[in-house]
Amino acid sequence: MPKTQLLLYLIPIIGFFPSLWTLYRGQASREQLAVSRLSITLALTWLLGYLLLSTGATTSDFFSLRLFILNSFLTSGYFIVSVWLILRLMQGKSGRLPGFSTLAERVFGKYLS
């Protein structure tokens, strides 16, 4: 069951909610907490970037197409990284990303665990 939960946490957009619930409860294994933090960090980073690029694209006349293209790259990257992490967990490897895992532990380790 824990491996299935870890895979559920990493589903793009949808996995944000079970991850948040796991961190809120705080009764999980160390690996579950780490993957939950990573999933929330990835989702919030994507959402912030998506909102900023969308806002910039709608308010700009000259750069709108470029910002929409960047927005699509950001969204595609979020989905690809999530699928890559799911595949790594299925292979039994670590579900850590060098920059994001440290950021997730710093930010969400203080407030939600």
C-alpha positions as CSV (number, residue, x, y, z in Angstrom):
1,M,0.0,0.0,0.0
2,P,2.7,2.6,0.7
3,K,4.2,2.3,-2.8
4,T,0.8,2.8,-4.3
5,Q,0.3,5.9,-2.1
6,L,3.7,7.2,-3.2
7,L,2.6,6.8,-6.8
8,L,-0.7,8.5,-6.1
9,Y,1.1,11.5,-4.6
10,L,3.1,12.1,-7.8
11,I,0.2,12.2,-10.2
12,P,0.2,15.7,-11.6
13,I,-2.3,18.1,-10.1
14,I,-4.5,15.3,-8.6
15,G,-1.7,14.1,-6.3
16,F,-1.5,17.5,-4.6
17,F,-4.6,16.8,-2.5
18,P,-3.6,13.4,-1.0
19,S,-0.1,14.8,-0.4
20,L,-1.5,17.8,1.5
21,W,-3.7,15.5,3.5
22,T,-0.8,13.3,4.4
23,L,1.3,16.3,5.6
24,Y,-1.6,17.7,7.5
25,R,-2.2,14.4,9.4
26,G,1.6,13.9,9.9
27,Q,1.1,10.2,10.5
28,A,3.2,8.7,7.7
29,S,6.5,7.2,7.1
30,R,9.6,9.3,6.3
31,E,9.5,8.4,2.6
32,Q,5.8,9.3,2.4
33,L,6.4,12.7,4.0
34,A,9.3,13.4,1.7
35,V,7.4,12.5,-1.5
36,S,4.4,14.5,-0.3
37,R,6.5,17.5,0.3
38,L,8.1,17.1,-3.2
39,S,4.7,16.7,-4.8
40,I,3.3,19.9,-3.2
41,T,6.4,21.9,-4.0
42,L,6.3,20.8,-7.7
43,A,2.5,21.5,-7.9
44,L,2.8,25.0,-6.3
45,T,5.8,25.9,-8.4
46,W,4.0,24.9,-11.5
47,L,0.8,26.8,-10.5
48,L,2.8,30.0,-9.6
49,G,4.6,29.8,-12.9
50,Y,1.5,29.1,-14.9
51,L,-0.4,32.0,-13.3
52,L,2.5,34.4,-13.8
53,L,3.0,33.4,-17.5
54,S,-0.7,33.5,-18.2
55,T,-1.1,36.9,-16.7
56,G,1.9,38.2,-18.6
57,A,0.6,36.7,-21.8
58,T,-2.8,38.3,-21.5
59,T,-1.5,41.7,-20.6
60,S,1.3,41.9,-23.1
61,D,0.8,42.7,-26.8
62,F,4.2,41.9,-28.1
63,F,5.3,38.9,-26.0
64,S,1.9,37.1,-25.6
65,L,2.7,34.2,-28.0
66,R,6.2,33.7,-26.5
67,L,4.7,33.6,-23.0
68,F,2.0,31.1,-24.0
69,I,4.7,28.9,-25.5
70,L,6.8,29.2,-22.3
71,N,3.7,28.3,-20.4
72,S,3.1,25.2,-22.4
73,F,6.8,24.2,-21.9
74,L,6.4,24.7,-18.1
75,T,3.2,22.5,-18.0
76,S,4.8,19.8,-20.2
77,G,7.9,19.8,-18.0
78,Y,5.8,19.4,-14.8
79,F,4.0,16.4,-16.3
80,I,7.2,14.9,-17.6
81,V,9.0,15.3,-14.3
82,S,6.0,13.7,-12.5
83,V,5.9,10.7,-14.8
84,W,9.7,10.3,-14.6
85,L,9.4,10.3,-10.8
86,I,6.6,7.8,-10.9
87,L,8.7,5.5,-13.1
88,R,11.7,5.9,-10.8
89,L,9.6,4.9,-7.8
90,M,8.2,1.9,-9.7
91,Q,11.8,0.8,-10.3
92,G,12.5,1.0,-6.6
93,K,14.8,4.0,-6.9
94,S,14.7,7.2,-4.9
95,G,11.9,9.8,-5.6
96,R,14.1,12.8,-5.0
97,L,14.9,15.8,-7.1
98,P,18.2,17.6,-6.1
99,G,16.9,21.2,-6.0
100,F,13.2,20.7,-5.3
101,S,13.6,18.1,-2.5
102,T,15.8,20.3,-0.5
103,L,13.5,23.3,-1.0
104,A,10.5,21.1,-0.1
105,E,12.1,20.0,3.1
106,R,13.1,23.5,4.1
107,V,9.7,25.1,3.4
108,F,7.2,22.4,4.2
109,G,9.3,20.6,6.9
110,K,8.8,23.6,9.1
111,Y,5.2,24.3,8.6
112,L,3.4,21.0,7.8
113,S,5.3,18.2,9.6
